Amino acid sequence: MSQNNAIYKGFRVSARVRHAPGAVLGSDLVPRFLATVTITQVSTGMGSRRRLPPMIQHFASAPHAAIALALSSARDAIDGMSTSVKAR
């Protein structure tokens, strides 16, 4: 299992990836990976606490691709929460 953590605009974005059951195409088993991202607010000086989106999940055929998709979705969710959130 792999894990990625980052701070983005005052939020901790944590992505975890694990091997998920593969899809069967013809006679070949295609490996699949599931990345799950959670978002938590780390800065209390940003005003009121925001309602955070639920966990974001993405499937891909490679672990780094699943993480990249999930982290991108998390950043988009944070950007969409408020235009007043300042970049760090």
Rosetta constraint file for C-alpha pairs under 8 A:
AtomPair CA 1 CA 16 HARMONIC 7.26 0.50
AtomPair CA 1 CA 17 HARMONIC 6.02 0.50
AtomPair CA 1 CA 18 HARMONIC 5.30 0.50
AtomPair CA 1 CA 19 HARMONIC 7.78 0.50
AtomPair CA 2 CA 16 HARMONIC 5.86 0.50
AtomPair CA 2 CA 17 HARMONIC 5.52 0.50
AtomPair CA 2 CA 18 HARMONIC 7.07 0.50
AtomPair CA 3 CA 14 HARMONIC 7.19 0.50
AtomPair CA 3 CA 15 HARMONIC 5.59 0.50
AtomPair CA 3 CA 16 HARMONIC 4.42 0.50
AtomPair CA 3 CA 17 HARMONIC 6.42 0.50
AtomPair CA 4 CA 14 HARMONIC 5.66 0.50
AtomPair CA 4 CA 15 HARMONIC 4.94 0.50
AtomPair CA 4 CA 16 HARMONIC 6.39 0.50
AtomPair CA 4 CA 67 HARMONIC 7.92 0.50
AtomPair CA 5 CA 12 HARMONIC 6.92 0.50
AtomPair CA 5 CA 13 HARMONIC 5.68 0.50
AtomPair CA 5 CA 14 HARMONIC 4.44 0.50
AtomPair CA 5 CA 15 HARMONIC 6.32 0.50
AtomPair CA 6 CA 12 HARMONIC 5.72 0.50
AtomPair CA 6 CA 13 HARMONIC 5.28 0.50
AtomPair CA 6 CA 14 HARMONIC 6.60 0.50
AtomPair CA 7 CA 11 HARMONIC 5.46 0.50
AtomPair CA 7 CA 12 HARMONIC 4.53 0.50
AtomPair CA 7 CA 13 HARMONIC 6.07 0.50
AtomPair CA 8 CA 12 HARMONIC 6.37 0.50
AtomPair CA 8 CA 13 HARMONIC 6.92 0.50
AtomPair CA 8 CA 75 HARMONIC 7.27 0.50
AtomPair CA 8 CA 87 HARMONIC 7.41 0.50
AtomPair CA 8 CA 88 HARMONIC 7.27 0.50
AtomPair CA 9 CA 78 HARMONIC 7.86 0.50
AtomPair CA 9 CA 85 HARMONIC 6.50 0.50
AtomPair CA 9 CA 86 HARMONIC 6.05 0.50
AtomPair CA 9 CA 87 HARMONIC 4.77 0.50
AtomPair CA 9 CA 88 HARMONIC 5.59 0.50
AtomPair CA 10 CA 41 HARMONIC 6.20 0.50
AtomPair CA 10 CA 42 HARMONIC 5.72 0.50
AtomPair CA 10 CA 43 HARMONIC 5.38 0.50
AtomPair CA 10 CA 85 HARMONIC 7.97 0.50
AtomPair CA 10 CA 87 HARMONIC 7.79 0.50
AtomPair CA 10 CA 88 HARMONIC 7.29 0.50
AtomPair CA 11 CA 39 HARMONIC 6.39 0.50
AtomPair CA 11 CA 40 HARMONIC 5.47 0.50
AtomPair CA 11 CA 41 HARMONIC 4.38 0.50
AtomPair CA 11 CA 42 HARMONIC 5.35 0.50
AtomPair CA 11 CA 43 HARMONIC 7.19 0.50
AtomPair CA 11 CA 78 HARMONIC 7.99 0.50
AtomPair CA 12 CA 39 HARMONIC 5.66 0.50
AtomPair CA 12 CA 40 HARMONIC 5.22 0.50
AtomPair CA 12 CA 41 HARMONIC 6.24 0.50
AtomPair CA 12 CA 42 HARMONIC 6.29 0.50
AtomPair CA 13 CA 37 HARMONIC 6.63 0.50
AtomPair CA 13 CA 38 HARMONIC 5.90 0.50
AtomPair CA 13 CA 39 HARMONIC 4.80 0.50
AtomPair CA 13 CA 40 HARMONIC 6.81 0.50
AtomPair CA 13 CA 71 HARMONIC 7.37 0.50
AtomPair CA 13 CA 74 HARMONIC 7.12 0.50
AtomPair CA 14 CA 37 HARMONIC 5.37 0.50
AtomPair CA 14 CA 38 HARMONIC 5.34 0.50
AtomPair CA 14 CA 39 HARMONIC 6.58 0.50
AtomPair CA 15 CA 35 HARMONIC 6.38 0.50
AtomPair CA 15 CA 36 HARMONIC 5.49 0.50
AtomPair CA 15 CA 37 HARMONIC 4.25 0.50
AtomPair CA 15 CA 38 HARMONIC 6.63 0.50
AtomPair CA 15 CA 67 HARMONIC 6.44 0.50
AtomPair CA 15 CA 70 HARMONIC 7.24 0.50
AtomPair CA 15 CA 71 HARMONIC 6.89 0.50
AtomPair CA 16 CA 35 HARMONIC 5.43 0.50
AtomPair CA 16 CA 36 HARMONIC 5.34 0.50
AtomPair CA 16 CA 37 HARMONIC 6.48 0.50
AtomPair CA 16 CA 67 HARMONIC 7.40 0.50
AtomPair CA 17 CA 33 HARMONIC 6.57 0.50
AtomPair CA 17 CA 34 HARMONIC 5.47 0.50
AtomPair CA 17 CA 35 HARMONIC 4.13 0.50
AtomPair CA 17 CA 36 HARMONIC 6.37 0.50
AtomPair CA 17 CA 63 HARMONIC 6.41 0.50
AtomPair CA 17 CA 66 HARMONIC 7.28 0.50
AtomPair CA 17 CA 67 HARMONIC 6.65 0.50
AtomPair CA 18 CA 33 HARMONIC 5.62 0.50
AtomPair CA 18 CA 34 HARMONIC 5.48 0.50
AtomPair CA 18 CA 35 HARMONIC 6.57 0.50
AtomPair CA 18 CA 63 HARMONIC 7.58 0.50
AtomPair CA 19 CA 31 HARMONIC 7.66 0.50
AtomPair CA 19 CA 32 HARMONIC 6.15 0.50
AtomPair CA 19 CA 33 HARMONIC 4.52 0.50
AtomPair CA 19 CA 34 HARMONIC 6.28 0.50
AtomPair CA 20 CA 31 HARMONIC 7.59 0.50
AtomPair CA 20 CA 32 HARMONIC 5.30 0.50
AtomPair CA 20 CA 33 HARMONIC 5.01 0.50
AtomPair CA 20 CA 34 HARMONIC 5.76 0.50
AtomPair CA 21 CA 31 HARMONIC 7.34 0.50
AtomPair CA 21 CA 32 HARMONIC 6.33 0.50
AtomPair CA 21 CA 33 HARMONIC 7.97 0.50
AtomPair CA 22 CA 29 HARMONIC 6.03 0.50
AtomPair CA 22 CA 30 HARMONIC 5.22 0.50
AtomPair CA 22 CA 31 HARMONIC 4.80 0.50
AtomPair CA 22 CA 32 HARMONIC 5.00 0.50
AtomPair CA 23 CA 29 HARMONIC 5.99 0.50
AtomPair CA 23 CA 30 HARMONIC 5.35 0.50
AtomPair CA 23 CA 31 HARMONIC 7.10 0.50
AtomPair CA 23 CA 32 HARMONIC 7.24 0.50
AtomPair CA 24 CA 28 HARMONIC 5.92 0.50
AtomPair CA 24 CA 29 HARMONIC 4.75 0.50
AtomPair CA 24 CA 30 HARMONIC 6.12 0.50
AtomPair CA 25 CA 29 HARMONIC 6.40 0.50
AtomPair CA 25 CA 30 HARMONIC 6.93 0.50
AtomPair CA 30 CA 61 HARMONIC 7.32 0.50
AtomPair CA 31 CA 61 HARMONIC 5.75 0.50
AtomPair CA 31 CA 62 HARMONIC 7.64 0.50
AtomPair CA 32 CA 59 HARMONIC 6.54 0.50
AtomPair CA 32 CA 60 HARMONIC 5.67 0.50
AtomPair CA 32 CA 61 HARMONIC 4.67 0.50
AtomPair CA 32 CA 62 HARMONIC 6.79 0.50
AtomPair CA 33 CA 59 HARMONIC 5.51 0.50
AtomPair CA 33 CA 60 HARMONIC 5.43 0.50
AtomPair CA 33 CA 61 HARMONIC 5.99 0.50
AtomPair CA 33 CA 62 HARMONIC 6.17 0.50
AtomPair CA 33 CA 63 HARMONIC 5.60 0.50
AtomPair CA 33 CA 66 HARMONIC 6.43 0.50
AtomPair CA 34 CA 57 HARMONIC 6.80 0.50
AtomPair CA 34 CA 58 HARMONIC 5.74 0.50
AtomPair CA 34 CA 59 HARMONIC 4.58 0.50
AtomPair CA 34 CA 60 HARMONIC 6.76 0.50
AtomPair CA 34 CA 63 HARMONIC 7.61 0.50
AtomPair CA 34 CA 66 HARMONIC 6.26 0.50
AtomPair CA 35 CA 57 HARMONIC 5.56 0.50
AtomPair CA 35 CA 58 HARMONIC 5.35 0.50
AtomPair CA 35 CA 59 HARMONIC 6.43 0.50
AtomPair CA 35 CA 63 HARMONIC 7.54 0.50
AtomPair CA 35 CA 66 HARMONIC 5.25 0.50
AtomPair CA 35 CA 67 HARMONIC 5.36 0.50
AtomPair CA 35 CA 70 HARMONIC 6.24 0.50
AtomPair CA 36 CA 55 HARMONIC 6.45 0.50
AtomPair CA 36 CA 56 HARMONIC 5.61 0.50
AtomPair CA 36 CA 57 HARMONIC 4.48 0.50
AtomPair CA 36 CA 58 HARMONIC 6.75 0.50
AtomPair CA 36 CA 67 HARMONIC 7.80 0.50
AtomPair CA 36 CA 70 HARMONIC 6.65 0.50
AtomPair CA 37 CA 55 HARMONIC 5.52 0.50
AtomPair CA 37 CA 56 HARMONIC 5.09 0.50
AtomPair CA 37 CA 57 HARMONIC 6.41 0.50
AtomPair CA 37 CA 70 HARMONIC 6.10 0.50
AtomPair CA 37 CA 71 HARMONIC 6.78 0.50
AtomPair CA 37 CA 74 HARMONIC 6.97 0.50
AtomPair CA 38 CA 54 HARMONIC 7.21 0.50
AtomPair CA 38 CA 55 HARMONIC 4.98 0.50
AtomPair CA 38 CA 56 HARMONIC 6.75 0.50
AtomPair CA 38 CA 74 HARMONIC 7.94 0.50
AtomPair CA 39 CA 52 HARMONIC 6.77 0.50
AtomPair CA 39 CA 53 HARMONIC 7.34 0.50
AtomPair CA 39 CA 54 HARMONIC 8.00 0.50
AtomPair CA 39 CA 55 HARMONIC 7.40 0.50
AtomPair CA 39 CA 74 HARMONIC 7.27 0.50
AtomPair CA 40 CA 52 HARMONIC 7.23 0.50
AtomPair CA 41 CA 49 HARMONIC 7.55 0.50
AtomPair CA 41 CA 50 HARMONIC 7.82 0.50
AtomPair CA 44 CA 48 HARMONIC 7.93 0.50
AtomPair CA 44 CA 49 HARMONIC 7.61 0.50
AtomPair CA 46 CA 85 HARMONIC 7.77 0.50
AtomPair CA 50 CA 81 HARMONIC 7.93 0.50
AtomPair CA 53 CA 77 HARMONIC 7.17 0.50
AtomPair CA 56 CA 70 HARMONIC 6.35 0.50
AtomPair CA 56 CA 73 HARMONIC 7.26 0.50
AtomPair CA 56 CA 74 HARMONIC 6.94 0.50
AtomPair CA 57 CA 70 HARMONIC 6.04 0.50
AtomPair CA 58 CA 66 HARMONIC 5.68 0.50
AtomPair CA 58 CA 67 HARMONIC 7.66 0.50
AtomPair CA 58 CA 69 HARMONIC 6.40 0.50
AtomPair CA 58 CA 70 HARMONIC 5.57 0.50
AtomPair CA 59 CA 66 HARMONIC 5.53 0.50
AtomPair CA 60 CA 65 HARMONIC 5.97 0.50
AtomPair CA 60 CA 66 HARMONIC 4.81 0.50
AtomPair CA 61 CA 65 HARMONIC 7.24 0.50
AtomPair CA 61 CA 66 HARMONIC 7.47 0.50
AtomPair CA 62 CA 66 HARMONIC 6.40 0.50
AtomPair CA 63 CA 67 HARMONIC 6.31 0.50
AtomPair CA 64 CA 68 HARMONIC 6.06 0.50
AtomPair CA 65 CA 69 HARMONIC 6.22 0.50
AtomPair CA 66 CA 70 HARMONIC 6.21 0.50
AtomPair CA 67 CA 71 HARMONIC 5.98 0.50
AtomPair CA 68 CA 72 HARMONIC 6.06 0.50
AtomPair CA 69 CA 73 HARMONIC 6.26 0.50
AtomPair CA 70 CA 74 HARMONIC 6.24 0.50
AtomPair CA 71 CA 75 HARMONIC 6.23 0.50
AtomPair CA 72 CA 76 HARMONIC 6.23 0.50
AtomPair CA 73 CA 77 HARMONIC 6.15 0.50
AtomPair CA 74 CA 78 HARMONIC 6.25 0.50
AtomPair CA 75 CA 79 HARMONIC 6.09 0.50
AtomPair CA 76 CA 80 HARMONIC 6.10 0.50
AtomPair CA 77 CA 81 HARMONIC 6.35 0.50
AtomPair CA 78 CA 82 HARMONIC 7.43 0.50
AtomPair CA 79 CA 83 HARMONIC 6.98 0.50
AtomPair CA 79 CA 85 HARMONIC 7.85 0.50
